[in-house]
């Protein structure tokens, strides 16, 4: 026999004395067991609830904001050391060999010509960041201490604690940053598209001791030394420098007045020759002074702590897990300015996730702005 639901079931239920008795009994039990307190508490904290994605695909509710992927790693150096160790043999940073400009028949502008992509592993990058940090210490830079590492205290600091990065997104950019942070130094960032006057302002405001710039900008930096007494060292990268414009000897360093000039390769070798133990910062310590693009006036320095960055990485990696990204098996194309907080955190999040980072720029991410030399 087939059962058919009554079309007036709700009316019948409302008129049923037994149903009313059960409702009243249920409500009385709810009151006696303080169910109303639990309900009030739920609505009071619901606005702050976070849903954390776990590596195994499950989700976990939390009443607090996500502030770290792993409670044992709450600073950038700690997060990166873990990743360098975990993914030591995997590809970490890839750079295409720049071969100069190429003029296509009928084209109005030349395009960039590249050779093969060379990769460095996580283990190799980990060693290079240690060497960069040691090299900076050998050049006279000093770690921040617990007394002067907070954003408030840092504003009054005048010692050699800050490195300025004035370069396009590239492997040297990230290696310099991670090396500096491993020694509790502060990294100031300036868009490579800004004029040299903005660089002077950043150097003065942060008492910058060392600057990373492109080899093509070294002469510009030399000319501002008289206005920047705190600047003592210029480290240059050869990112997108054509073979014919390369320095004759990257291993050589030279002195220009009071300025010490050397390549990133030479800095790494210096650090390997004179190693220094890393100096771990606290989560509340200063990490980055990120200068704005200056689109509405003079660029302003935004102070960012280690815990700010690590919290951002936790949020980003949670999103990556939700998107189905597999740890240690993804590839990320880094081409936006690393001097912007979103790109910086995206690159760091991918590094913490074991992703391979391939470096490019907006004009050469497609065949419209680049070509590759293929073996004949």
One Martini backbone bead per residue (centre of mass of N, CA, C, O) as a GRO file, in nm:
protein
  376
    1UNK     BB    1   0.095   0.036   0.023
    2UNK     BB    2   0.059   0.366  -0.034
    3UNK     BB    3   0.188   0.663   0.079
    4UNK     BB    4   0.021   0.976   0.176
    5UNK     BB    5   0.050   1.289   0.225
    6UNK     BB    6  -0.084   1.531   0.396
    7UNK     BB    7  -0.202   1.846   0.302
    8UNK     BB    8  -0.266   1.905   0.641
    9UNK     BB    9  -0.021   1.858   0.839
   10UNK     BB   10   0.035   2.133   0.984
   11UNK     BB   11  -0.247   2.163   1.106
   12UNK     BB   12  -0.252   1.897   1.263
   13UNK     BB   13  -0.007   1.963   1.441
   14UNK     BB   14  -0.126   2.222   1.580
   15UNK     BB   15  -0.385   2.041   1.696
   16UNK     BB   16  -0.184   1.870   1.861
   17UNK     BB   17  -0.130   1.812   2.195
   18UNK     BB   18   0.137   1.648   2.185
   19UNK     BB   19   0.306   1.857   2.033
   20UNK     BB   20   0.286   2.079   2.248
   21UNK     BB   21   0.417   1.921   2.477
   22UNK     BB   22   0.694   1.876   2.338
   23UNK     BB   23   0.769   2.172   2.295
   24UNK     BB   24   0.762   2.257   2.594
   25UNK     BB   25   0.972   2.052   2.693
   26UNK     BB   26   1.205   2.143   2.510
   27UNK     BB   27   1.216   2.437   2.613
   28UNK     BB   28   1.274   2.372   2.911
   29UNK     BB   29   1.541   2.225   2.865
   30UNK     BB   30   1.686   2.463   2.724
   31UNK     BB   31   1.676   2.649   2.973
   32UNK     BB   32   1.808   2.464   3.193
   33UNK     BB   33   2.080   2.413   2.992
   34UNK     BB   34   2.165   2.696   2.860
   35UNK     BB   35   2.101   2.739   2.550
   36UNK     BB   36   2.079   3.053   2.539
   37UNK     BB   37   2.380   3.109   2.593
   38UNK     BB   38   2.497   2.966   2.345
   39UNK     BB   39   2.346   3.136   2.136
   40UNK     BB   40   2.462   3.414   2.211
   41UNK     BB   41   2.759   3.338   2.172
   42UNK     BB   42   2.740   3.268   1.873
   43UNK     BB   43   2.646   3.555   1.771
   44UNK     BB   44   2.888   3.718   1.893
   45UNK     BB   45   3.125   3.538   1.722
   46UNK     BB   46   3.048   3.499   1.420
   47UNK     BB   47   3.207   3.748   1.290
   48UNK     BB   48   3.501   3.590   1.379
   49UNK     BB   49   3.483   3.356   1.204
   50UNK     BB   50   3.693   3.094   1.081
   51UNK     BB   51   3.801   2.911   0.784
   52UNK     BB   52   4.022   2.645   0.786
   53UNK     BB   53   4.240   2.502   0.572
   54UNK     BB   54   4.355   2.183   0.532
   55UNK     BB   55   4.577   1.970   0.381
   56UNK     BB   56   4.344   1.726   0.383
   57UNK     BB   57   4.065   1.917   0.317
   58UNK     BB   58   3.976   2.013   0.568
   59UNK     BB   59   3.785   2.197   0.818
   60UNK     BB   60   3.830   2.481   1.051
   61UNK     BB   61   3.710   2.633   1.326
   62UNK     BB   62   3.756   2.983   1.431
   63UNK     BB   63   3.760   3.269   1.655
   64UNK     BB   64   4.016   3.351   1.504
   65UNK     BB   65   4.250   3.474   1.334
   66UNK     BB   66   4.467   3.407   1.095
   67UNK     BB   67   4.837   3.392   1.187
   68UNK     BB   68   4.923   3.083   1.113
   69UNK     BB   69   5.007   2.780   0.982
   70UNK     BB   70   5.243   2.755   1.208
   71UNK     BB   71   5.314   2.797   1.545
   72UNK     BB   72   5.639   2.744   1.497
   73UNK     BB   73   5.600   2.975   1.253
   74UNK     BB   74   5.623   3.347   1.304
   75UNK     BB   75   5.842   3.400   1.081
   76UNK     BB   76   5.998   3.430   0.792
   77UNK     BB   77   6.259   3.263   0.844
   78UNK     BB   78   6.113   3.015   0.963
   79UNK     BB   79   5.937   2.945   0.721
   80UNK     BB   80   6.174   2.917   0.513
   81UNK     BB   81   6.344   2.699   0.649
   82UNK     BB   82   6.129   2.481   0.630
   83UNK     BB   83   6.105   2.484   0.318
   84UNK     BB   84   6.402   2.433   0.240
   85UNK     BB   85   6.403   2.152   0.380
   86UNK     BB   86   6.149   2.008   0.259
   87UNK     BB   87   6.232   2.122  -0.064
   88UNK     BB   88   6.541   2.095  -0.146
   89UNK     BB   89   6.508   1.939  -0.450
   90UNK     BB   90   6.336   2.156  -0.554
   91UNK     BB   91   6.220   2.389  -0.741
   92UNK     BB   92   6.232   2.752  -0.699
   93UNK     BB   93   6.413   2.933  -0.914
   94UNK     BB   94   6.349   3.092  -1.235
   95UNK     BB   95   6.570   3.194  -1.515
   96UNK     BB   96   6.606   3.369  -1.795
   97UNK     BB   97   6.820   3.411  -2.049
   98UNK     BB   98   6.951   3.710  -2.149
   99UNK     BB   99   7.016   3.822  -2.509
  100UNK     BB  100   6.839   4.064  -2.574
  101UNK     BB  101   6.739   4.224  -2.860
  102UNK     BB  102   6.465   4.184  -3.109
  103UNK     BB  103   6.404   4.236  -3.458
  104UNK     BB  104   6.127   4.232  -3.633
  105UNK     BB  105   5.974   4.209  -3.916
  106UNK     BB  106   5.774   4.504  -3.914
  107UNK     BB  107   5.838   4.597  -3.642
  108UNK     BB  108   5.845   4.864  -3.423
  109UNK     BB  109   5.951   4.686  -3.183
  110UNK     BB  110   6.149   4.534  -2.986
  111UNK     BB  111   6.233   4.224  -2.838
  112UNK     BB  112   6.289   3.982  -2.616
  113UNK     BB  113   6.568   3.760  -2.567
  114UNK     BB  114   6.581   3.407  -2.492
  115UNK     BB  115   6.682   3.139  -2.327
  116UNK     BB  116   6.726   2.934  -2.100
  117UNK     BB  117   6.615   2.791  -1.803
  118UNK     BB  118   6.727   2.843  -1.475
  119UNK     BB  119   6.759   2.643  -1.178
  120UNK     BB  120   6.688   2.661  -0.831
  121UNK     BB  121   6.688   2.524  -0.539
  122UNK     BB  122   6.593   2.528  -0.218
  123UNK     BB  123   6.871   2.464  -0.107
  124UNK     BB  124   7.026   2.687  -0.262
  125UNK     BB  125   6.863   2.930  -0.162
  126UNK     BB  126   6.917   2.884   0.136
  127UNK     BB  127   7.225   2.930   0.115
  128UNK     BB  128   7.212   3.216  -0.015
  129UNK     BB  129   7.063   3.361   0.216
  130UNK     BB  130   7.278   3.315   0.425
  131UNK     BB  131   7.506   3.458   0.265
  132UNK     BB  132   7.375   3.734   0.245
  133UNK     BB  133   7.352   3.789   0.546
  134UNK     BB  134   7.658   3.761   0.600
  135UNK     BB  135   7.750   3.979   0.399
  136UNK     BB  136   7.607   4.217   0.539
  137UNK     BB  137   7.763   4.189   0.802
  138UNK     BB  138   8.048   4.232   0.669
  139UNK     BB  139   7.950   4.537   0.580
  140UNK     BB  140   7.817   4.645   0.881
  141UNK     BB  141   7.559   4.523   0.956
  142UNK     BB  142   7.282   4.542   1.198
  143UNK     BB  143   7.084   4.410   1.412
  144UNK     BB  144   6.808   4.407   1.561
  145UNK     BB  145   6.657   4.461   1.863
  146UNK     BB  146   6.424   4.442   2.111
  147UNK     BB  147   6.439   4.764   2.154
  148UNK     BB  148   6.431   4.845   1.807
  149UNK     BB  149   6.197   4.656   1.640
  150UNK     BB  150   5.971   4.827   1.660
  151UNK     BB  151   5.796   5.057   1.491
  152UNK     BB  152   5.843   5.286   1.696
  153UNK     BB  153   6.156   5.247   1.738
  154UNK     BB  154   6.251   5.251   1.436
  155UNK     BB  155   6.204   5.561   1.381
  156UNK     BB  156   6.479   5.622   1.573
  157UNK     BB  157   6.672   5.483   1.394
  158UNK     BB  158   7.039   5.515   1.269
  159UNK     BB  159   7.146   5.259   1.191
  160UNK     BB  160   7.269   4.964   1.008
  161UNK     BB  161   6.948   4.807   0.923
  162UNK     BB  162   6.899   4.887   0.606
  163UNK     BB  163   6.754   4.768   0.302
  164UNK     BB  164   6.738   4.860  -0.041
  165UNK     BB  165   6.500   4.786  -0.302
  166UNK     BB  166   6.588   4.868  -0.661
  167UNK     BB  167   6.396   4.647  -0.841
  168UNK     BB  168   6.300   4.407  -1.021
  169UNK     BB  169   6.153   4.120  -1.055
  170UNK     BB  170   6.356   3.865  -0.895
  171UNK     BB  171   6.572   3.651  -0.750
  172UNK     BB  172   6.747   3.869  -0.609
  173UNK     BB  173   6.526   4.008  -0.457
  174UNK     BB  174   6.440   3.767  -0.272
  175UNK     BB  175   6.722   3.692  -0.164
  176UNK     BB  176   6.777   3.958  -0.023
  177UNK     BB  177   6.541   3.962   0.168
  178UNK     BB  178   6.588   3.687   0.315
  179UNK     BB  179   6.875   3.754   0.409
  180UNK     BB  180   6.809   4.002   0.582
  181UNK     BB  181   6.591   3.869   0.771
  182UNK     BB  182   6.794   3.650   0.892
  183UNK     BB  183   6.936   3.926   1.052
  184UNK     BB  184   6.731   4.143   1.149
  185UNK     BB  185   6.663   4.308   0.910
  186UNK     BB  186   6.558   4.570   0.698
  187UNK     BB  187   6.320   4.618   0.428
  188UNK     BB  188   6.322   4.833   0.160
  189UNK     BB  189   6.085   4.947  -0.091
  190UNK     BB  190   6.116   5.030  -0.449
  191UNK     BB  191   6.016   5.129  -0.731
  192UNK     BB  192   6.175   5.103  -1.041
  193UNK     BB  193   5.995   5.348  -1.173
  194UNK     BB  194   6.118   5.541  -1.000
  195UNK     BB  195   6.285   5.796  -0.921
  196UNK     BB  196   6.575   5.900  -0.764
  197UNK     BB  197   6.437   6.086  -0.556
  198UNK     BB  198   6.280   5.857  -0.408
  199UNK     BB  199   6.533   5.710  -0.316
  200UNK     BB  200   6.650   5.932  -0.141
  201UNK     BB  201   6.415   5.945   0.058
  202UNK     BB  202   6.436   5.651   0.157
  203UNK     BB  203   6.726   5.663   0.261
  204UNK     BB  204   6.681   5.889   0.470
  205UNK     BB  205   6.436   5.771   0.637
  206UNK     BB  206   6.603   5.471   0.682
  207UNK     BB  207   6.907   5.470   0.686
  208UNK     BB  208   7.051   5.349   0.445
  209UNK     BB  209   7.326   5.121   0.378
  210UNK     BB  210   7.189   4.932   0.150
  211UNK     BB  211   7.173   4.860  -0.208
  212UNK     BB  212   6.955   4.723  -0.455
  213UNK     BB  213   7.045   4.709  -0.801
  214UNK     BB  214   7.092   4.764  -1.112
  215UNK     BB  215   7.358   4.788  -1.315
  216UNK     BB  216   7.225   5.032  -1.482
  217UNK     BB  217   7.200   5.209  -1.185
  218UNK     BB  218   7.475   5.271  -1.052
  219UNK     BB  219   7.539   5.559  -1.153
  220UNK     BB  220   7.299   5.695  -1.017
  221UNK     BB  221   7.379   5.621  -0.724
  222UNK     BB  222   7.654   5.760  -0.712
  223UNK     BB  223   7.530   6.063  -0.740
  224UNK     BB  224   7.380   6.047  -0.432
  225UNK     BB  225   7.590   6.026  -0.195
  226UNK     BB  226   7.600   6.327  -0.092
  227UNK     BB  227   7.280   6.294   0.008
  228UNK     BB  228   7.373   5.990   0.143
  229UNK     BB  229   7.551   5.915   0.420
  230UNK     BB  230   7.443   5.614   0.491
  231UNK     BB  231   7.555   5.515   0.224
  232UNK     BB  232   7.789   5.225   0.153
  233UNK     BB  233   7.625   5.009  -0.036
  234UNK     BB  234   7.638   4.837  -0.360
  235UNK     BB  235   7.412   4.610  -0.506
  236UNK     BB  236   7.411   4.410  -0.801
  237UNK     BB  237   7.221   4.317  -1.073
  238UNK     BB  238   7.169   4.120  -1.399
  239UNK     BB  239   6.888   4.185  -1.476
  240UNK     BB  240   6.840   4.231  -1.805
  241UNK     BB  241   7.140   4.203  -1.907
  242UNK     BB  242   7.326   4.222  -2.160
  243UNK     BB  243   7.613   4.073  -2.256
  244UNK     BB  244   7.752   4.351  -2.359
  245UNK     BB  245   7.676   4.493  -2.054
  246UNK     BB  246   7.844   4.336  -1.883
  247UNK     BB  247   8.053   4.283  -1.653
  248UNK     BB  248   8.375   4.171  -1.660
  249UNK     BB  249   8.364   4.126  -1.321
  250UNK     BB  250   8.156   3.998  -1.076
  251UNK     BB  251   8.375   3.933  -0.845
  252UNK     BB  252   8.429   4.226  -0.838
  253UNK     BB  253   8.527   4.502  -0.639
  254UNK     BB  254   8.451   4.854  -0.569
  255UNK     BB  255   8.550   5.197  -0.516
  256UNK     BB  256   8.339   5.500  -0.449
  257UNK     BB  257   8.473   5.651  -0.234
  258UNK     BB  258   8.242   5.546   0.021
  259UNK     BB  259   8.167   5.324  -0.195
  260UNK     BB  260   8.053   4.988  -0.211
  261UNK     BB  261   8.089   4.769  -0.499
  262UNK     BB  262   7.872   4.483  -0.585
  263UNK     BB  263   7.768   4.179  -0.647
  264UNK     BB  264   7.569   3.920  -0.568
  265UNK     BB  265   7.786   3.708  -0.604
  266UNK     BB  266   7.995   3.846  -0.417
  267UNK     BB  267   7.819   3.846  -0.163
  268UNK     BB  268   7.790   3.540  -0.139
  269UNK     BB  269   8.094   3.480  -0.117
  270UNK     BB  270   8.141   3.648   0.136
  271UNK     BB  271   7.943   3.485   0.320
  272UNK     BB  272   8.095   3.211   0.287
  273UNK     BB  273   8.368   3.317   0.408
  274UNK     BB  274   8.180   3.491   0.638
  275UNK     BB  275   8.003   3.349   0.856
  276UNK     BB  276   7.676   3.395   1.013
  277UNK     BB  277   7.462   3.384   1.242
  278UNK     BB  278   7.150   3.388   1.284
  279UNK     BB  279   6.882   3.637   1.352
  280UNK     BB  280   6.601   3.618   1.526
  281UNK     BB  281   6.307   3.742   1.514
  282UNK     BB  282   6.018   3.876   1.605
  283UNK     BB  283   5.690   3.904   1.527
  284UNK     BB  284   5.698   4.229   1.610
  285UNK     BB  285   5.902   4.289   1.408
  286UNK     BB  286   6.056   4.441   1.172
  287UNK     BB  287   6.067   4.399   0.801
  288UNK     BB  288   5.901   4.628   0.626
  289UNK     BB  289   5.939   4.910   0.396
  290UNK     BB  290   5.669   5.016   0.198
  291UNK     BB  291   5.661   5.189  -0.088
  292UNK     BB  292   5.480   5.373  -0.264
  293UNK     BB  293   5.407   5.490  -0.594
  294UNK     BB  294   5.313   5.807  -0.597
  295UNK     BB  295   5.028   5.884  -0.740
  296UNK     BB  296   4.945   6.112  -0.488
  297UNK     BB  297   5.257   6.153  -0.432
  298UNK     BB  298   5.462   6.101  -0.204
  299UNK     BB  299   5.614   5.842  -0.100
  300UNK     BB  300   5.517   5.595   0.142
  301UNK     BB  301   5.599   5.433   0.440
  302UNK     BB  302   5.519   5.097   0.522
  303UNK     BB  303   5.484   4.920   0.817
  304UNK     BB  304   5.606   4.576   0.850
  305UNK     BB  305   5.566   4.281   1.004
  306UNK     BB  306   5.604   3.953   1.054
  307UNK     BB  307   5.308   3.895   1.143
  308UNK     BB  308   5.177   4.021   0.897
  309UNK     BB  309   5.298   3.828   0.684
  310UNK     BB  310   5.223   3.550   0.807
  311UNK     BB  311   4.917   3.600   0.799
  312UNK     BB  312   4.902   3.628   0.492
  313UNK     BB  313   5.011   3.345   0.427
  314UNK     BB  314   4.786   3.188   0.566
  315UNK     BB  315   4.555   3.293   0.388
  316UNK     BB  316   4.674   3.208   0.111
  317UNK     BB  317   4.717   2.901   0.165
  318UNK     BB  318   4.422   2.844   0.224
  319UNK     BB  319   4.330   2.916  -0.065
  320UNK     BB  320   4.506   2.708  -0.212
  321UNK     BB  321   4.370   2.462  -0.089
  322UNK     BB  322   4.083   2.524  -0.193
  323UNK     BB  323   4.194   2.519  -0.505
  324UNK     BB  324   4.391   2.246  -0.513
  325UNK     BB  325   4.670   2.281  -0.431
  326UNK     BB  326   4.987   2.123  -0.446
  327UNK     BB  327   5.233   2.055  -0.251
  328UNK     BB  328   5.527   2.089  -0.444
  329UNK     BB  329   5.352   2.110  -0.758
  330UNK     BB  330   5.384   2.406  -0.834
  331UNK     BB  331   5.353   2.707  -1.050
  332UNK     BB  332   5.487   3.047  -1.053
  333UNK     BB  333   5.429   3.366  -1.198
  334UNK     BB  334   5.667   3.628  -1.160
  335UNK     BB  335   5.582   3.987  -1.263
  336UNK     BB  336   5.513   4.162  -1.053
  337UNK     BB  337   5.570   4.388  -0.821
  338UNK     BB  338   5.744   4.327  -0.522
  339UNK     BB  339   5.673   4.625  -0.403
  340UNK     BB  340   5.406   4.480  -0.364
  341UNK     BB  341   5.225   4.324  -0.126
  342UNK     BB  342   5.081   4.106  -0.295
  343UNK     BB  343   5.327   3.988  -0.445
  344UNK     BB  344   5.503   3.931  -0.205
  345UNK     BB  345   5.304   3.732  -0.061
  346UNK     BB  346   5.269   3.538  -0.297
  347UNK     BB  347   5.563   3.446  -0.310
  348UNK     BB  348   5.592   3.354  -0.013
  349UNK     BB  349   5.361   3.149  -0.014
  350UNK     BB  350   5.484   2.969  -0.237
  351UNK     BB  351   5.746   2.909  -0.087
  352UNK     BB  352   5.600   2.775   0.163
  353UNK     BB  353   5.466   2.552  -0.058
  354UNK     BB  354   5.685   2.456  -0.285
  355UNK     BB  355   5.701   2.644  -0.520
  356UNK     BB  356   5.767   2.732  -0.845
  357UNK     BB  357   5.956   3.018  -0.953
  358UNK     BB  358   5.890   3.225  -1.228
  359UNK     BB  359   6.054   3.486  -1.400
  360UNK     BB  360   5.923   3.810  -1.502
  361UNK     BB  361   5.737   4.036  -1.717
  362UNK     BB  362   5.476   4.204  -1.859
  363UNK     BB  363   5.629   4.215  -2.158
  364UNK     BB  364   5.735   3.877  -2.140
  365UNK     BB  365   5.479   3.657  -2.110
  366UNK     BB  366   5.472   3.676  -2.422
  367UNK     BB  367   5.517   3.671  -2.773
  368UNK     BB  368   5.480   3.987  -2.799
  369UNK     BB  369   5.763   4.039  -2.597
  370UNK     BB  370   5.893   3.752  -2.684
  371UNK     BB  371   6.177   3.532  -2.739
  372UNK     BB  372   6.333   3.217  -2.837
  373UNK     BB  373   6.625   3.047  -2.839
  374UNK     BB  374   6.686   2.784  -3.061
  375UNK     BB  375   6.825   2.510  -3.138
  376UNK     BB  376   6.967   2.389  -3.453
   0.00000   0.00000   0.00000
